[in-house]
Amino acid sequence: MSDKPGIPRVDLPLDARLDTLAVREGLPATPWGENSEALFLTSSFVHPDAATAAARFANEEEAFVYTRFTNPTTMMMERRLAALEGAEACIATSSGMAAILLLVMGLLKAGDHIICSQSVFGSTIKLLGGDMAKFGVETTFVSQTDVDQWRAALRPQTKLLFAETPTNPLTEACDIAALADIAHAAGAWLAVDNCFCSPALQQPLRWGADFVIHSGTKYLDGQGRVIAGAICGPQAEIEGKLVPLMRSAGMCLSPFNAWVVLKGMETLSIRMKAQSERALALAQWLEAHPQVERVYYPGLASHPQHELAMRQQNGLGGAVLSFIVKGQAQGGAELARKRAFHVIDSTRICSITANLGDTKTTITHPSSTSHGRLSEEQRLAAGITQGLIRVAVGLDDVEDLKADLQRGLDTLTA
Ligand SMILES: Cc1ncc(COP(=O)(O)O)c(C=O)c1O
């Protein structure tokens, strides 16, 4: 549920800044005066009498009713995230993928058309390109970076442009303002998956996007504890189209998970800065290593969209980098995969897991994990080769991380 006018706001100055909003936006304390936000683990709420219950169910009176669509802890998380993104409203979902599903089901109908970057997260490609096609919503996949391809893919039925920036795992940035112009000129919406940057680095609505998608599983929680998602955007669409669908379809966030994300957001900005600094240092070190063919990191001057990314991302590259281990040119895909596996298996600090956004640094082989369900053709279109390794840098000491990767890189055999 997004912002309900009948439910009071926290008394904050209107010009409170992001770091203050991150620790204070939500709901006023209960009569008990708790300083840390309460966790309301309850499936339903009690009404004083039958007539009040009827008015609340009919949406005539603002109140909490049933946790599938209204819960104070979830609302605190929604208000806080909306404030950080500079959005009118926010609706929390059970996962990042549920957020994308809710957005598409809530805004589109059979016959509508989506344009999506071909470099987005693998499950997003599956959902938009495969599952949604069953319901008559067609998706055209285009280059992440070539704005002309987005324009050329427009049809009279195009209702949504969907982008993710930077992308997983190659950290390609797209020009949010340029895509917003294309969408709006065609009467379509632009949605941006802001999972990699979080609002601490990038606020897509400021660049003209209409909706922001989050996997709260990543940096919003920040410690790899829960699966969560959210959509931020205009009040009219969230209240009018997404909240009613949530009420019927039920992809709601558990209040416990909402509470974890709510408290995670309190340290979001300092984590994003510290993790970005470590990621930059690691990327620079990898770029100089003789066994590394290429490093993908928006904070590096060698990144093709370095300037765009720095402009959109508050001058920071984020915490995810990818690199290709040398091998493909010498021995093809099989050798490249073997060498990438050797580097991953030689680590003792990095967690071998496809998740990202954790304080613990994670390492994965995208081709066989996050993008394993795609065809080789789809993977290659997204630039994901067998020698590619993704590292999501946490708060580990960066010298330990260098040593962890060096162990495998220095012992590579043909
Ligand atoms: C960019 C991006 N968007 C969306 C998702 C999906 O989020 P969730 O796992 O919370 O469903 C992920 C998950 O890795 C992701 O990396």
The ligand as a Gaussian input file, in Angstrom:
#p B3LYP/6-31G(d) Opt

LIG

0 1
 C       18.872000      -6.414000     -11.326000
 C       17.958000      -7.369000     -10.649000
 N       16.627000      -7.160000     -10.713000
 C       15.755000      -8.000000     -10.120000
 C       16.185000      -9.106000      -9.435000
 C       15.173000     -10.017000      -8.814000
 O       15.075000      -9.800000      -7.461000
 P       14.548000     -10.916000      -6.419000
 O       15.614000     -11.968000      -6.350000
 O       14.363000     -10.149000      -5.159000
 O       13.269000     -11.444000      -6.952000
 C       17.558000      -9.362000      -9.331000
 C       18.042000     -10.545000      -8.581000
 O       19.197000     -10.899000      -8.628000
 C       18.464000      -8.476000      -9.952000
 O       19.793000      -8.673000      -9.907000

